[in-house]
């Protein structure tokens, strides 16, 4: 009964042959694949398809969020009250620091101005809800519910209350994709708080981070806090990123193998804060005379 | 009761809106937050495979391509990855449809299994080319579950076609 059809078969109008169609579609797919992988210039196509897929994705999320709401509701008043007291206490504990923070910031600003150092940037941003994690089992990405309409641009960092979560990598009209710091090869320039050592931390794809290119004899200990160094011009300096969990020093290799666990609730659902893009960093000094330009002879550096 | 060579049942013609509805439903199922559970099949691949076998003149590579594009965007994967495998799946399923439909349902599932595995492997290959890590063999459980679901899936998707043209009091279904 295959192909059994009640309409009379259109003998003369059957469209292109299947093999031709197959070749055409496969060629288009391959072209898309190569262009997207190598040139990455298909943003507009991606955005327009996303506009169509977005409602479906939102609908697909409703059962999950309904269950979440139901669970939250059933957990009841008691838990909420408990949490409320805990939060009030936490707020009280941090109150002295917070109250003095404004004062300190003002003082810091004044001192910096006095010393003619560039003023520190202030963090500002907007809160976004995590809609869902990407379906892909290979990548660590989340999608948030703010996009171009809210002025999000690619490259903005995202944090939560404990530390850095990731970075916005793709922006759609009503949503944006944040690549988590645990994603494979997502890199964050960091600094060890205790020793001031600078390095770059890479995601491993399994929820852990690795601190690479640190000499085997460097001063790093288990439990060291890693914060953003801000040298990338994207992350503001000083946000906690991870804590060192294990160090392997092997004489056979020049570098130590240092793994770390992210501090932020990177793999949890919830809310994130997308920080506004940083101000432009001053242009790097010219390569050839880099050393001299740094020692304070602006005339020569300007002449180039 | 299945329309194989052993069955004399004549089905109603399929309604185009039902095909579109099932395809969108499959896309929805793929986007559910269950994707991280092990062994969840690729619903879109399964439904495309089904309609390519049953109604190759209505659902073909065009639909497969569009849904693949949607999946690529939704997944944040490299564009073309799902498109490629779905298009090839639709073509192979359409080519083999006469042969597959000749078998009873359980054996149809066995015939569909290599198609689903092939589609999944193709996606895996393209991801590896794009620079991803190998995710482990658990990734390939999905097609097996999908092939198992072929039997209830066929029943569900053919359900609207089982109804008689005229309602008969003596024969409700």
Interface residues (C-beta under 8 A of the other chain):
Chain A: X1 X2 X3 X4 X5 X6 X7 X18 X21 X22 X25 X26 X28 X29 X30 X31 X32 X33 X34 X35 X36 X37 X42 X45 X46 X49 X50 X52 X53 X56 X57 X59 X60 X61 X63 X64 X132 X133 X134 X135 X136 X137 X138 X139 X141 X143 X170 X177 X184 X185 X205
Chain B: X3 X10 X11 X13 X24 X27 X28 X29 X30 X31 X32 X33 X35 X36 X53 X54 X56 X57 X60 X61 X62 X64 X65 X68 X69 X70 X72 X73 X74 X75 X76 X77 X78 X79 X80 X81 X83 X84 X87 X88 X91 X94 X95 X97 X98 X101 X126 X127 X129 X130 X131 X132 X133 X135 X139
